[in-house]
Amino acid sequence: MSEKLIQLRIDGELKDSADEIFKKQGLSTQTAIKIFLTQVANSGTSPFDNIFI
């Protein structure tokens, strides 16, 4: 399995808020994003499926 780098820019306050929530769950933001992408890939669906029609 080859790895790809993903970079994105987000508001600092948004990242700090998300970091705190994930930290309480024992996760890093990086791990949370990996879990999200894995879930989408494994299920074949996205939580945004019904938003953009």
C-alpha positions, 0 to 999 in steps of 0.5 A: 500500500502506498501512502499519499500526503493530504494537506489542507488549510482550515481556520485555526479556531476550527482545528483547535476545537476539533483537536480538543474533541478528538483528544477527549476520545483518545484520537489525534485529528490525523487519526480521526481523518483516516478513520473518516476516509476509511469508513467512506471507502469501506461503506461506499457511501459518504455523509454528504450523499444527500446534500449534493444532488 
